[in-house]
Amino acid sequence: MACAYIADITPAERFSLLTLFASANPTFTVILVLLINGLATRIGTILPQYTSLALGWPLATVNRLLALKALVSAASLFALPFMRRHFLEPRFPEGSGGAVAIDLLITQTSLVVNTIGIVGLGFSSGGVTLFVVSLCVFTSGAGLADSLISFGTHTLDKGETVADFYVRTGLVNAVAALIGGPIWSVAMSYAIKSEWVPLGTPFWICAGLFGMGCAGVATLRGSWHPPSGLRRLGKTLQSKHFVES
C-alpha cells in the first residue's frame, strides 16, 4: 500500500526546499528573481513603524495614509491590462514571441519603478510630500510577480509542467514570507538603536535587492529568443501588416 501511494505522488508534490532551485536557465533565474522580489516586498512589514518614526505621526494616522498604497496598487492592476492590450500588444507581434517580450518589459519596468520608489522612501524622513510620492511610485510596480510568472510558464525545461512551476513559485513565496519579515524587522530595530545608521537604511538595502532583480531580468532578456518557427511566423505577420497598411 505504501509503495502504491508513493508511486501515485506527482512530480509537483515531490518538490521541497532542496529541489526548489534545481532547474536550468531560464527557469532558475525566474525562480531566483521571484525570491528576491518576495524578500524585498516583505519590507511592508516595517513600513507602518518607519512611517510613524520618520514623520512623527501616531499609528492611527499612519494607517490612514497607508490606505493610499492599496488604492494605487488597485489602480495599477486595473490599468495594466488596458495598457497591454492597446499600447504594448500592437508593438510586439504575437508570432515573434510578443507575449513573452511584453512580460519581460513589464517585469523590468516594475523593478525599476520599485527601486526608485523605495529609495525615495528611505530619504523621506520628515518630508510628507516626498514620502507620499515615493509610496505611490513604489506601489505602482504591482504587476511584477504576475508578469514574471507568466514569462516563466513559456520557458519551462523539457519534462517540467506548468503545475510543477507553480509549485516552485508557491514554495518561493512561502520561503520569502517566512524569512523576509523577520529580516526587515531586525534591520529596522538595528537602525533605530544605532546612533550612526540612518533610519532609511533598510529601504536602501531593499533597493539593492530590487537592483539585483533588474540584473536578473536583464540576463533573461539577453538569453531568451523565440523559437525559429515563431520568428518566421512573426515576420510573416509583420509583412502582412505592412502590406495591409
Secondary structure, 3 states (H helix, E strand, C coil): CHHHHHHCCCHHHHCCCCCCCCCCCCHHHHHHHHHHHHHHHHHHHCHHHHHHHHHCCCHHHHHHHHHHHHHHHHHHHHHHHHHHHHHHHHHCCHHHCHHHHHHHHHHHHHHHHHHHHHHHHHCCCCCHHHHHHHHHHHHCCCCHHHHHHHHHHCCCCCCCCHHHHHHHHHHHHHHHHHHHHHHHHHHHHHHHHCCCCCCCHHHHHHHHHHHHHHHHHHHHHHHCCCCHHHHHHHHHHHHHHHHHC
